[in-house]
Amino acid sequence: MFNDTEIKILSNSDNTTILKTEYADVQPFSKTYTFENGFNILTTMRAFCDKESIINEIGYVLINNEKYKAVDIKTWDTYKEAFLYKCKKK
């Protein structure tokens, strides 16, 4: 992994509270998640983080001034893989 991208873990969607700044290997990625009601979302990035990362599905992530929501996180032996949905700007 190349942990060369700064990611800021946010506690909420308004970018006011940064819980922690970490470095991750962030890559373009495309995966569609379909929910029970037929609602689909497309994740466009994935981040490979240290296993001790505080990234979770509750908070938000700021990468290069773009806000993302982690919709799925897989924990492996030595790292976490987070699938990120890009939030629309208001």
Backbone hydrogen bonds in HBPLUS format (Angstrom, degrees):
<---DONOR---> <-ACCEPTOR-->    atom                        ^
c    i                          cat <-CA-CA->   ^        H-A-AA   ^      H-
h    n   atom  resd res      DA  || num        DHA   H-A  angle D-A-AA Bond
n    s   type  num  typ     dist DA aas  dist angle  dist       angle   num
A0004-ASP N   A0002-PHE O   2.78 MM   2  5.48 130.8  2.02 110.6  94.9     1
A0005-THR N   A0024-ALA O   3.08 MM  19  5.36 154.7  2.15 152.1 158.7     2
A0024-ALA N   A0005-THR O   2.91 MM  19  5.36 156.7  1.97 145.7 151.7     3
A0007-ILE N   A0022-GLU O   2.81 MM  15  5.38 171.8  1.82 153.9 155.9     4
A0022-GLU N   A0007-ILE O   2.85 MM  15  5.38 166.8  1.87 164.1 167.3     5
A0008-LYS N   A0062-LEU O   2.98 MM  54  4.98 160.5  2.02 140.1 146.4     6
A0062-LEU N   A0008-LYS O   2.86 MM  54  4.98 157.2  1.91 142.3 150.0     7
A0009-ILE N   A0020-LYS O   2.81 MM  11  5.31 167.9  1.83 171.5 171.7     8
A0019-LEU N   A0009-ILE O   2.70 MM  10  5.52 146.6  1.81 156.1 167.2     9
A0010-LEU N   A0060-TYR O   2.72 MM  50  4.98 173.2  1.73 151.4 151.2    10
A0060-TYR N   A0010-LEU O   3.25 MM  50  4.98 155.3  2.31 120.9 128.2    11
A0011-SER N   A0017-THR O   3.10 MM   6  5.80 153.3  2.17 156.6 162.8    12
A0025-ASP N   A0048-PHE O   3.03 MM  23  5.01 166.4  2.05 144.8 146.4    13
A0048-PHE N   A0025-ASP O   2.87 MM  23  5.01 163.9  1.89 136.3 141.3    14
A0027-GLN N   A0046-ARG O   2.89 MM  19  5.51 164.7  1.91 163.3 168.3    15
A0046-ARG N   A0027-GLN O   2.92 MM  19  5.51 151.8  2.00 156.9 165.2    16
A0029-PHE N   A0044-THR O   2.93 MM  15  4.96 166.3  1.95 117.8 117.1    17
A0031-LYS N   A0043-THR O   3.20 MM  12  5.32 149.6  2.30 139.0 144.1    18
A0043-THR N   A0031-LYS O   2.84 MM  12  5.32 169.8  1.85 163.3 160.0    19
A0033-TYR N   A0041-ILE O   2.85 MM   8  5.40 164.1  1.87 161.4 166.3    20
A0041-ILE N   A0033-TYR O   2.97 MM   8  5.40 153.7  2.04 149.5 158.0    21
A0035-PHE N   A0039-PHE O   2.86 MM   4  5.32 165.0  1.89 156.2 161.3    22
A0038-GLY N   A0035-PHE O   2.93 MM   3  5.48 159.0  1.98 126.2 128.3    23
A0044-THR N   A0084-LEU O   3.01 MM  40  6.30 135.3  2.21 161.9 168.3    24
A0084-LEU N   A0045-MET O   2.82 MM  39  5.14 171.8  1.82 148.7 150.3    25
A0047-ALA N   A0082-ALA O   2.84 MM  35  5.12 154.2  1.90 144.2 153.0    26
A0082-ALA N   A0047-ALA O   2.85 MM  35  5.12 168.1  1.86 150.2 153.5    27
A0049-CYS N   A0080-LYS O   2.83 MM  31  5.09 159.2  1.87 146.3 153.0    28
A0080-LYS N   A0049-CYS O   2.87 MM  31  5.09 162.4  1.90 138.7 144.1    29
A0053-SER N   A0050-ASP O   2.96 MM   3  5.31 164.7  1.98 118.1 121.0    30
A0061-VAL N   A0068-TYR O   2.84 MM   7  5.09 163.1  1.87 148.0 151.3    31
A0068-TYR N   A0061-VAL O   2.76 MM   7  5.09 155.9  1.81 155.9 162.8    32
A0063-ILE N   A0066-GLU O   2.87 MM   3  5.24 166.2  1.89 155.2 155.9    33
A0066-GLU N   A0063-ILE O   2.90 MM   3  5.24 152.5  1.97 114.2 123.2    34
A0087-CYS N   A0067-LYS O   2.89 MM  20  5.59 163.9  1.92 144.2 149.2    35
A0069-LYS N   A0085-TYR O   2.83 MM  16  5.15 153.2  1.90 143.3 151.7    36
A0085-TYR N   A0069-LYS O   2.87 MM  16  5.15 167.5  1.89 146.1 149.5    37
A0071-VAL N   A0083-PHE O   3.00 MM  12  6.00 155.4  2.06 168.3 176.3    38
A0083-PHE N   A0072-ASP O   2.88 MM  11  5.35 170.2  1.89 164.4 167.3    39
A0074-LYS N   A0081-GLU O   2.85 MM   7  5.12 164.9  1.87 148.0 151.3    40
A0081-GLU N   A0074-LYS O   2.79 MM   7  5.12 160.1  1.83 153.2 160.0    41
A0076-TRP N   A0079-TYR O   2.81 MM   3  5.35 166.4  1.83 171.0 175.8    42
